[in-house]
Amino acid sequence: MKHEGAPEGAAVPTDDTGGQSGPGDRFDRHRLGGLSGKLLLLTVLFVMLSEVFIYVPSIANYRNTWLMDRLTTAGVAASVLAETSTIAPRLQEELLQTTGAVAISLDQGSRRSLIAMNDVPGEVDFVVDMANVSAWSSIIGSFQILTYRGDGVMRVVGVGQMGHTERVDVVLPVELLQQDMLAFSGRILALSLFISVITAGLVYITLRALFIRPLRRLTRSMERFAENPEDTSRIVTVSGRQDELGDAEIRLAAMEEALSRALHQKQRLADLGLAVSKINHDLRNLLASAQLFLERLEHVPDPTVSRLAPKILATLDRAVGYTQAVMSYGKAQERPPQRRLLALQRVGDDVADVLGLVDHETVAFENKVPDHIEIDADPEQIFRVLLNLVRNALQALEAEKDETLVRRISMDAMREGDCVHVMISDTGPGIPGNIRKALFKAFHSGSKKGGVGLGLAIVAELLKAHGGSIHLDESKPGACFRLKVPDRSS
């Protein structure tokens, strides 16, 4: 395995996917503090922990086997030697050297014979009866031997495994068994470390390929996308994995696509605001010229001119206000409403007059608002709200080609407590179902060609500033919008 880091001044290394590594990746790999390093250390730790559960019964079994081997050897030799009345010192010495015992005796039921002894045993520290050995006592006895400090002896009593019925009593130095158990423990430890390294390496390589590299690819993709979110070519490429990481890729790609689209819309708003600000500047100049002409027309002794001139001037003023409203919407700087008590019926008449509905050839306008209904709202903003809704209805009806269709726009209102409810309805085709969920969001126009989708968004924003709301009544034919405008709180 090649070294994944690089000293300062060396060539920048590449990552597992062939991409250029960042400084964070190099630092992470050097200190083994990242996910890969933690994974490697945890794997070694867990394998070693599992080896502990293997070692404990193994060392206990090793102790029992070691003791039984000594008992069997001593029992066979003792049975043979016990047939003679005397035992040569040389044979006793060989038997003691073979078993490592200090003393060996044979219990034949009616009599007990001392087979061999090279010295008088001192105080016995441990007594083990192999006939009563259990798993738990073997484990405890094994660790007692391993942690023993001294030069004492232990007594082992039991029956050999060669078919003899005589009980053998062997006295052994504790140090002899302890050394063999420590050597066995060392071999188990070395084997465990070897298994841990091999297992950890295989798990590390496998999980690194399956998880670490894809996670780093996602991280690099997010960093690359963050550098220029409006560049759709930087959206993460879905690999097609059928697992949780594949699901994360799909969701990340969808999120980046939505974010990129939102940024495009915001940029569109910014560009629109800049364009409208330029248009507004020129329009003000045109309005100033129009005002000069209107001042001259006001002196013409014609009642029609005297009646229409103020309305033309008001219309031009509102046109400038609308361009400013679009610019304000793009900059999210709509001014707070300056509320007054208004005669809602007259506001509706002004809207119809501006849109030319009073004498419209094909579309009828019905202002059903009772003359006593007063609404507490900003005069200019509530006018814009009604104008947007009625104009949308008018454009939808004018687009109808069948001359037999009824073309009518109705406006009605009622007061309930401290709220005024306004209803704007028409006999048009209604709102398409595919845009109803995003009806009051900017740039979601679908009702007419050439629309930018700001009208209803502005309406919703202005009503929200008044503490009110708007919703589409889907139970009515055509398009029916219901507005709620509460009075000012005292």
ChimeraX attribute file (.defattr): number of C-alpha atoms within 10 A of each C-alpha:
attribute: neighborCount
match mode: 1-to-1
recipient: residues
	/A:1	3
	/A:2	4
	/A:3	8
	/A:4	14
	/A:5	19
	/A:6	13
	/A:7	9
	/A:8	7
	/A:9	6
	/A:10	8
	/A:11	8
	/A:12	15
	/A:13	17
	/A:14	13
	/A:15	17
	/A:16	16
	/A:17	12
	/A:18	8
	/A:19	11
	/A:20	13
	/A:21	18
	/A:22	14
	/A:23	11
	/A:24	10
	/A:25	15
	/A:26	18
	/A:27	14
	/A:28	16
	/A:29	17
	/A:30	15
	/A:31	9
	/A:32	15
	/A:33	13
	/A:34	15
	/A:35	13
	/A:36	19
	/A:37	16
	/A:38	12
	/A:39	19
	/A:40	21
	/A:41	15
	/A:42	13
	/A:43	20
	/A:44	21
	/A:45	14
	/A:46	13
	/A:47	17
	/A:48	18
	/A:49	14
	/A:50	13
	/A:51	18
	/A:52	15
	/A:53	10
	/A:54	13
	/A:55	16
	/A:56	16
	/A:57	16
	/A:58	15
	/A:59	21
	/A:60	21
	/A:61	16
	/A:62	17
	/A:63	22
	/A:64	18
	/A:65	12
	/A:66	14
	/A:67	20
	/A:68	19
	/A:69	15
	/A:70	19
	/A:71	26
	/A:72	20
	/A:73	17
	/A:74	27
	/A:75	29
	/A:76	17
	/A:77	15
	/A:78	22
	/A:79	17
	/A:80	9
	/A:81	17
	/A:82	16
	/A:83	9
	/A:84	9
	/A:85	6
	/A:86	9
	/A:87	14
	/A:88	10
	/A:89	12
	/A:90	8
	/A:91	14
	/A:92	20
	/A:93	15
	/A:94	12
	/A:95	21
	/A:96	20
	/A:97	12
	/A:98	12
	/A:99	19
	/A:100	17
	/A:101	24
	/A:102	21
	/A:103	23
	/A:104	26
	/A:105	21
	/A:106	23
	/A:107	17
	/A:108	14
	/A:109	9
	/A:110	5
	/A:111	7
	/A:112	14
	/A:113	13
	/A:114	14
	/A:115	24
	/A:116	25
	/A:117	19
	/A:118	14
	/A:119	8
	/A:120	8
	/A:121	16
	/A:122	11
	/A:123	9
	/A:124	14
	/A:125	14
	/A:126	16
	/A:127	13
	/A:128	19
	/A:129	12
	/A:130	17
	/A:131	9
	/A:132	9
	/A:133	12
	/A:134	9
	/A:135	12
	/A:136	11
	/A:137	12
	/A:138	21
	/A:139	18
	/A:140	12
	/A:141	18
	/A:142	23
	/A:143	15
	/A:144	13
	/A:145	19
	/A:146	18
	/A:147	9
	/A:148	14
	/A:149	11
	/A:150	9
	/A:151	11
	/A:152	16
	/A:153	21
	/A:154	22
	/A:155	21
	/A:156	20
	/A:157	22
	/A:158	22
	/A:159	21
	/A:160	21
	/A:161	14
	/A:162	10
	/A:163	10
	/A:164	13
	/A:165	15
	/A:166	18
	/A:167	18
	/A:168	28
	/A:169	24
	/A:170	27
	/A:171	22
	/A:172	25
	/A:173	18
	/A:174	21
	/A:175	18
	/A:176	13
	/A:177	18
	/A:178	20
	/A:179	13
	/A:180	15
	/A:181	21
	/A:182	14
	/A:183	11
	/A:184	16
	/A:185	18
	/A:186	12
	/A:187	12
	/A:188	18
	/A:189	16
	/A:190	12
	/A:191	13
	/A:192	21
	/A:193	16
	/A:194	12
	/A:195	16
	/A:196	21
	/A:197	18
	/A:198	13
	/A:199	16
	/A:200	21
	/A:201	15
	/A:202	14
	/A:203	16
	/A:204	20
	/A:205	14
	/A:206	12
	/A:207	15
	/A:208	18
	/A:209	14
	/A:210	12
	/A:211	14
	/A:212	19
	/A:213	16
	/A:214	18
	/A:215	16
	/A:216	16
	/A:217	18
	/A:218	19
	/A:219	13
	/A:220	17
	/A:221	17
	/A:222	18
	/A:223	13
	/A:224	15
	/A:225	19
	/A:226	14
	/A:227	10
	/A:228	12
	/A:229	21
	/A:230	19
	/A:231	15
	/A:232	14
	/A:233	11
	/A:234	20
	/A:235	21
	/A:236	22
	/A:237	14
	/A:238	16
	/A:239	12
	/A:240	11
	/A:241	12
	/A:242	8
	/A:243	9
	/A:244	9
	/A:245	18
	/A:246	15
	/A:247	15
	/A:248	15
	/A:249	21
	/A:250	18
	/A:251	13
	/A:252	19
	/A:253	19
	/A:254	14
	/A:255	13
	/A:256	21
	/A:257	20
	/A:258	12
	/A:259	15
	/A:260	20
	/A:261	16
	/A:262	14
	/A:263	14
	/A:264	15
	/A:265	14
	/A:266	14
	/A:267	14
	/A:268	14
	/A:269	20
	/A:270	16
	/A:271	14
	/A:272	17
	/A:273	21
	/A:274	15
	/A:275	13
	/A:276	22
	/A:277	17
	/A:278	12
	/A:279	14
	/A:280	19
	/A:281	12
	/A:282	11
	/A:283	18
	/A:284	15
	/A:285	11
	/A:286	12
	/A:287	16
	/A:288	12
	/A:289	11
	/A:290	14
	/A:291	17
	/A:292	10
	/A:293	12
	/A:294	19
	/A:295	13
	/A:296	9
	/A:297	14
	/A:298	16
	/A:299	10
	/A:300	12
	/A:301	9
	/A:302	10
	/A:303	9
	/A:304	9
	/A:305	14
	/A:306	15
	/A:307	11
	/A:308	13
	/A:309	17
	/A:310	15
	/A:311	14
	/A:312	15
	/A:313	16
	/A:314	12
	/A:315	13
	/A:316	19
	/A:317	14
	/A:318	15
	/A:319	16
	/A:320	17
	/A:321	15
	/A:322	15
	/A:323	20
	/A:324	18
	/A:325	21
	/A:326	21
	/A:327	23
	/A:328	16
	/A:329	21
	/A:330	22
	/A:331	15
	/A:332	11
	/A:333	11
	/A:334	17
	/A:335	12
	/A:336	11
	/A:337	16
	/A:338	12
	/A:339	17
	/A:340	14
	/A:341	13
	/A:342	16
	/A:343	17
	/A:344	26
	/A:345	20
	/A:346	13
	/A:347	18
	/A:348	22
	/A:349	17
	/A:350	18
	/A:351	20
	/A:352	23
	/A:353	13
	/A:354	15
	/A:355	15
	/A:356	13
	/A:357	21
	/A:358	16
	/A:359	12
	/A:360	11
	/A:361	8
	/A:362	13
	/A:363	19
	/A:364	18
	/A:365	21
	/A:366	16
	/A:367	18
	/A:368	13
	/A:369	21
	/A:370	13
	/A:371	10
	/A:372	11
	/A:373	15
	/A:374	19
	/A:375	27
	/A:376	21
	/A:377	22
	/A:378	18
	/A:379	18
	/A:380	14
	/A:381	22
	/A:382	24
	/A:383	17
	/A:384	21
	/A:385	20
	/A:386	22
	/A:387	21
	/A:388	18
	/A:389	18
	/A:390	24
	/A:391	18
	/A:392	19
	/A:393	27
	/A:394	21
	/A:395	14
	/A:396	21
	/A:397	22
	/A:398	13
	/A:399	12
	/A:400	14
	/A:401	8
	/A:402	7
	/A:403	8
	/A:404	7
	/A:405	12
	/A:406	15
	/A:407	19
	/A:408	17
	/A:409	24
	/A:410	18
	/A:411	20
	/A:412	18
	/A:413	21
	/A:414	16
	/A:415	16
	/A:416	9
	/A:417	8
	/A:418	12
	/A:419	17
	/A:420	20
	/A:421	18
	/A:422	21
	/A:423	20
	/A:424	20
	/A:425	25
	/A:426	27
	/A:427	20
	/A:428	23
	/A:429	15
	/A:430	18
	/A:431	18
	/A:432	11
	/A:433	9
	/A:434	9
	/A:435	14
	/A:436	14
	/A:437	9
	/A:438	12
	/A:439	22
	/A:440	22
	/A:441	18
	/A:442	18
	/A:443	18
	/A:444	18
	/A:445	20
	/A:446	17
	/A:447	18
	/A:448	12
	/A:449	9
	/A:450	8
	/A:451	13
	/A:452	12
	/A:453	18
	/A:454	18
	/A:455	22
	/A:456	21
	/A:457	18
	/A:458	22
	/A:459	23
	/A:460	20
	/A:461	19
	/A:462	22
	/A:463	21
	/A:464	14
	/A:465	16
	/A:466	23
	/A:467	14
	/A:468	18
	/A:469	18
	/A:470	20
	/A:471	13
	/A:472	18
	/A:473	14
	/A:474	13
	/A:475	8
	/A:476	13
	/A:477	14
	/A:478	16
	/A:479	23
	/A:480	25
	/A:481	17
	/A:482	16
	/A:483	23
	/A:484	21
	/A:485	23
	/A:486	21
	/A:487	20
	/A:488	13
	/A:489	6
	/A:490	3
